[in-house]
Amino acid sequence: MEAGGGGPEVLYFSVDVEASGPVPGLYNLVSIGAVPVTLAGGSHRPGTDRFYVELKPIGGFFEKEAMAVHGISRKHLEEQGAEASRGMRDLREFVETRRGPGQARAVFVGHNAAFDWSYISYYFTLFKIPNPFGYKALDIKSLAMGRLRIGWFETSKENLEALLPSVPRQDLKQAHRADYDALYQAHILCALLDLR
């Protein structure tokens, strides 16, 4: 956790989702990964605990191209996925139990947060579950533009990895698995926050 400039403490959560298409409502949330980011000794680090869930479809469409990205089949989700409402309650509990006794503000962080945030917010609203992140999100791409003074098209994960030596090399065999991507994004966030 870190002080929020005189305000309440904040606790960042790197969140990644995989989906069956480009927008919630028409398509399904397939999986969610989340990793808290801690501040210790003046440096940010990904937390050791992780959240991961795959969700049963709720009735939306399945875009072939989107499904190919993450490789999780509709059949697998229907047979093995958690009920979507249960998965969202579990995510809320994961966040709330890590906020601590002082109730630090949970901050949603994503790499292209607009995509990930839209699905998470939609599903919390759909199932009438209070959103532990409120209605705001921090976008890693936008943060990188300001911290590194680069353009939007230079904010890919691959380019940020090259510009931030403390970020470990991405394991492409694990890429597009939500919990791995959340962890990898957490490393990028930590490197950006710790820039002097």
C-alpha positions in Angstrom: 0.0 0.0 0.0 1.1 3.5 -0.5 -0.1 6.9 0.6 -2.3 8.7 -1.8 -0.8 12.2 -1.6 -2.4 13.0 1.8 -5.6 11.0 1.0 -6.3 7.4 1.9 -3.8 4.7 1.2 -4.2 2.9 -2.1 -3.7 -0.8 -3.0 -3.2 -1.5 -6.7 -4.6 -4.6 -8.3 -3.3 -5.6 -11.7 -6.3 -7.2 -13.4 -6.5 -9.0 -16.8 -9.5 -10.6 -18.5 -10.0 -12.9 -21.4 -13.3 -12.7 -23.3 -15.3 -14.2 -26.1 -15.4 -10.9 -28.0 -14.8 -7.2 -28.0 -17.6 -5.9 -25.7 -19.5 -7.0 -22.6 -23.2 -7.6 -23.0 -22.9 -9.1 -26.4 -20.0 -11.4 -25.5 -18.9 -13.4 -22.4 -16.2 -12.9 -19.8 -14.1 -16.0 -20.1 -11.5 -15.7 -17.3 -10.2 -13.2 -14.8 -6.7 -12.9 -13.2 -5.7 -10.4 -10.5 -2.5 -9.7 -8.6 -2.2 -7.1 -5.8 0.9 -4.8 -5.8 2.6 -4.1 -2.5 4.9 -1.3 -1.4 7.8 -2.4 0.8 11.1 -0.7 1.5 10.3 2.1 -1.0 9.7 -0.3 -3.9 6.6 -1.8 -5.5 6.4 -5.5 -6.0 3.7 -8.0 -7.2 2.1 -9.7 -4.3 2.6 -13.4 -3.7 -1.1 -14.2 -3.8 -3.0 -14.5 -7.1 -6.7 -14.7 -8.2 -7.8 -16.8 -11.2 -11.2 -18.0 -12.3 -12.8 -19.3 -15.5 -16.5 -18.5 -15.9 -19.5 -20.3 -17.4 -21.0 -18.4 -20.3 -24.0 -16.3 -19.6 -25.5 -16.3 -23.0 -23.4 -14.0 -25.2 -21.7 -14.7 -28.6 -18.3 -16.4 -29.2 -16.1 -14.7 -31.7 -13.7 -17.2 -33.3 -10.7 -14.8 -33.4 -11.2 -13.9 -29.7 -11.5 -17.5 -28.6 -8.3 -18.4 -30.5 -6.3 -15.8 -28.5 -6.8 -17.5 -25.1 -7.5 -21.0 -26.4 -10.2 -21.8 -23.7 -13.0 -23.6 -25.5 -16.7 -22.9 -25.0 -17.2 -26.6 -24.1 -14.6 -26.3 -21.3 -16.2 -23.2 -19.9 -19.7 -24.8 -19.9 -18.4 -27.9 -18.2 -15.7 -26.6 -15.9 -16.3 -22.9 -15.5 -17.5 -21.3 -12.3 -21.0 -19.8 -12.2 -20.3 -16.2 -13.3 -22.0 -14.6 -10.2 -19.9 -16.9 -7.9 -16.7 -15.9 -9.7 -17.5 -12.2 -9.3 -18.3 -12.6 -5.6 -14.9 -14.4 -5.2 -13.1 -11.6 -7.0 -14.7 -9.1 -4.7 -13.8 -11.1 -1.6 -10.2 -11.5 -2.9 -9.9 -7.7 -3.2 -11.7 -6.8 0.1 -9.7 -9.2 2.2 -6.4 -7.6 1.0 -7.4 -4.0 1.6 -6.3 -4.4 5.3 -7.7 -3.0 8.5 -7.3 0.6 7.4 -9.5 -0.2 4.3 -7.1 1.1 1.7 -8.7 2.1 -1.6 -8.5 -0.7 -4.1 -7.3 0.6 -7.5 -8.0 -1.4 -10.7 -5.0 -1.4 -13.0 -5.0 -2.8 -16.6 -2.9 -2.7 -19.7 -5.5 -1.2 -21.9 -7.8 -0.9 -18.9 -10.7 0.3 -21.1 -11.2 -3.3 -22.3 -10.7 -5.2 -19.0 -12.5 -2.6 -16.9 -15.6 -2.7 -19.2 -16.1 -6.4 -18.6 -15.4 -6.3 -14.8 -17.7 -3.4 -14.3 -20.5 -4.9 -16.4 -20.4 -8.2 -14.6 -20.4 -6.6 -11.2 -23.4 -4.5 -12.2 -25.2 -7.4 -13.9 -25.1 -9.5 -10.8 -25.7 -6.6 -8.4 -22.4 -7.1 -6.6 -20.8 -4.0 -5.2 -17.7 -3.2 -7.2 -14.7 -3.1 -4.8 -12.8 -0.8 -7.3 -15.6 1.8 -7.4 -15.9 3.4 -10.9 -12.3 4.3 -11.7 -9.3 2.5 -13.3 -5.6 3.2 -13.9 -4.4 2.4 -17.5 -0.8 1.2 -17.7 -0.5 2.4 -21.3 -1.5 5.9 -20.3 0.8 5.8 -17.3 3.7 4.7 -19.5 3.1 7.6 -21.9 3.5 10.1 -19.1 6.3 8.4 -17.1 8.4 7.4 -20.2 7.4 10.3 -22.5 6.4 8.0 -25.3 3.6 7.8 -27.7 0.5 5.6 -27.6 1.7 3.2 -30.2 4.9 2.7 -28.2 3.1 1.3 -25.2 2.9 -2.4 -26.2 4.0 -4.9 -23.5 6.9 -5.8 -25.7 8.1 -2.3 -26.0 7.6 -1.5 -22.3 9.7 -4.7 -21.5 12.5 -3.3 -23.7 12.3 0.2 -22.0 12.1 -1.1 -18.4 15.1 -3.3 -17.6 13.6 -4.5 -14.3 10.6 -6.1 -16.0 11.2 -9.9 -16.5 11.0 -11.3 -20.0 7.5 -12.3 -21.0 6.9 -16.0 -21.3 5.0 -16.2 -24.5 3.8 -19.8 -23.8 1.8 -18.4 -20.8 0.7 -15.1 -22.5 -3.1 -14.7 -22.7 -3.8 -16.7 -19.6 -5.4 -14.1 -17.4 -3.5 -14.8 -14.2 -0.1 -14.8 -15.9 -1.0 -11.6 -17.8 -2.1 -9.9 -14.6 1.3 -10.9 -13.0 3.3 -9.7 -16.0 1.3 -6.4 -16.0 2.0 -6.0 -12.3 5.8 -6.1 -13.1 5.3 -3.3 -15.6 3.3 -1.3 -13.2 5.9 -1.7 -10.5 8.7 -0.6 -12.8 6.7 2.5 -13.9 5.8 3.5 -10.3 9.4 3.1 -9.1 11.0 5.2 -11.9 12.9 8.1 -10.4 
